[in-house]
Amino acid sequence: VDEAIIQRTDFASGELETVLYGWDGDDDRTAWLDYDYRVRWSYVGGPVIETDWISTSAGALVLTPPLRPRELVIEADPVLLREQGVRAVVVQVSYDANGVERTANASIRPTSQTGSRQLVLYQDPQQPEYTYSFDWRLWGGERTSVGPFDDVSDFIFVDEIPR
């Protein structure tokens, strides 16, 4: 049992008091610093990632999420879509999120003001790969579908129908 009073002037001098911790016959003054922890990451609508138990004596834990949000931009020129008789373009993106296959969809119509959509993919930054497919829905009920394609880019352009 010990006590220390720390004042503002102690921080300026750099000389701080220390105390020792002990309890009920605890003779090993460093063993009490050892502890086990595990981290559980729960993504809204996504996977739950839990680590094994980890032993440490660190005074602080620095945690970095295994999956990070990544913005994928789907773009099309609305004028080009109208000229080609497109009513809508549907893009399906599939990607791995820590062993769980995830799918995200975006639709672009030639009547939209901007002609772009953003999808947020939660991925390991070291594994930026994804697969995507297109489905152009044309006037008169005709459809043209292509894919899947593999990519790592931050942009997918969808205003050119393959012929």
C-alpha positions in Angstrom: 0.0 0.0 0.0 1.4 3.3 -1.1 0.3 6.8 -2.1 1.5 9.4 -4.5 0.3 13.0 -5.0 0.9 14.2 -8.5 0.7 17.9 -9.2 1.0 20.0 -12.4 4.6 21.0 -11.5 5.6 17.3 -11.4 4.7 17.0 -15.1 6.9 20.0 -16.0 9.9 18.6 -14.2 9.4 15.1 -15.6 9.9 13.5 -12.2 6.8 11.6 -11.3 6.0 9.5 -8.3 5.6 5.7 -8.6 3.7 3.2 -6.5 3.9 -0.6 -6.3 0.9 -2.8 -6.5 0.6 -5.9 -4.5 -2.2 -8.0 -3.0 -2.6 -10.8 -0.5 0.9 -12.2 -0.6 1.6 -11.3 -4.2 5.4 -11.4 -4.4 5.8 -11.2 -8.2 5.5 -7.5 -8.9 5.4 -7.9 -12.7 3.1 -11.0 -13.1 0.0 -8.9 -12.4 0.7 -7.0 -15.7 0.0 -10.1 -17.7 -3.5 -10.5 -19.1 -5.4 -12.2 -21.9 -7.8 -10.5 -24.3 -9.7 -11.1 -27.5 -11.3 -8.7 -29.9 -14.7 -9.1 -31.5 -15.4 -7.0 -34.6 -19.1 -6.9 -35.5 -19.9 -5.2 -38.8 -23.5 -3.9 -39.4 -25.0 -6.3 -41.9 -21.7 -8.0 -42.3 -19.4 -10.6 -40.8 -18.4 -11.0 -37.2 -14.7 -11.4 -36.7 -13.3 -12.6 -33.4 -9.6 -13.2 -32.6 -8.3 -16.0 -30.5 -7.2 -15.2 -26.9 -4.0 -13.2 -26.9 -1.6 -13.0 -24.0 0.2 -9.7 -23.3 1.5 -7.3 -20.7 1.1 -4.2 -22.9 -0.1 -1.1 -21.1 -2.2 -0.2 -24.1 -3.8 -2.0 -27.0 -3.8 -0.6 -30.5 -6.6 -2.2 -32.4 -7.0 -1.9 -36.2 -10.2 -3.3 -37.8 -9.5 -6.2 -40.1 -12.0 -4.9 -42.7 -12.1 -1.3 -43.7 -14.6 0.7 -45.7 -13.7 1.2 -49.4 -15.7 3.3 -51.7 -16.4 1.9 -55.2 -17.8 4.4 -57.7 -20.1 3.2 -60.4 -20.3 5.8 -63.2 -22.2 6.3 -66.5 -22.9 9.2 -68.8 -26.7 9.6 -68.7 -26.7 11.0 -72.2 -24.9 8.0 -73.6 -27.3 5.7 -71.8 -30.3 7.5 -73.3 -28.7 7.4 -76.8 -28.3 3.6 -76.5 -31.9 3.1 -75.4 -31.0 2.1 -71.8 -33.6 2.3 -69.1 -31.3 1.1 -66.3 -27.9 -0.5 -65.7 -27.7 -2.9 -62.7 -24.2 -3.7 -61.4 -23.6 -6.6 -59.0 -20.4 -6.6 -57.1 -19.1 -9.7 -55.1 -16.2 -9.6 -52.8 -14.6 -11.5 -49.9 -15.0 -10.1 -46.4 -12.8 -12.3 -44.2 -14.0 -15.6 -45.7 -17.6 -14.4 -46.1 -18.8 -13.8 -49.7 -20.6 -10.5 -49.8 -22.7 -8.9 -52.6 -23.6 -5.3 -53.3 -25.8 -3.9 -56.0 -26.2 -0.5 -57.7 -28.5 0.8 -60.4 -28.0 3.7 -62.6 -30.8 5.2 -64.7 -30.3 7.7 -67.6 -32.9 10.0 -65.8 -30.6 10.5 -62.8 -28.8 13.8 -62.4 -25.3 12.6 -61.8 -25.0 9.1 -63.4 -23.0 7.7 -60.6 -23.5 5.6 -57.5 -21.2 4.7 -54.6 -21.0 1.3 -53.0 -19.1 0.8 -49.8 -17.3 -2.5 -49.6 -15.8 -3.7 -46.3 -12.5 -5.4 -47.3 -9.1 -6.3 -46.0 -6.9 -3.5 -47.5 -4.4 -6.2 -48.5 -7.1 -8.0 -50.6 -8.9 -5.3 -52.7 -10.1 -7.8 -55.3 -13.8 -8.0 -56.3 -15.9 -9.4 -59.1 -18.6 -7.5 -61.0 -21.3 -8.2 -63.6 -23.5 -5.8 -65.6 -27.1 -6.0 -66.7 -28.4 -3.4 -69.1 -32.1 -3.1 -69.3 -33.2 -1.6 -72.5 -36.5 -0.2 -73.8 -38.7 -2.9 -75.3 -37.8 -5.4 -72.6 -34.4 -6.4 -74.1 -31.6 -7.1 -71.7 -27.8 -7.4 -72.2 -25.7 -9.0 -69.5 -22.0 -9.5 -69.3 -19.5 -10.6 -66.6 -18.3 -11.6 -64.2 -15.1 -9.6 -64.4 -12.3 -9.4 -61.8 -11.0 -6.0 -60.8 -9.3 -4.0 -58.1 -10.1 -0.5 -59.4 -12.0 2.1 -57.5 -14.2 2.9 -60.5 -16.5 0.9 -62.8 -17.8 2.5 -65.9 -21.1 1.2 -67.3 -22.2 3.4 -70.1 -21.0 1.3 -73.1 -23.1 -1.7 -74.0 -21.0 -4.5 -75.5 -22.3 -5.5 -78.9 
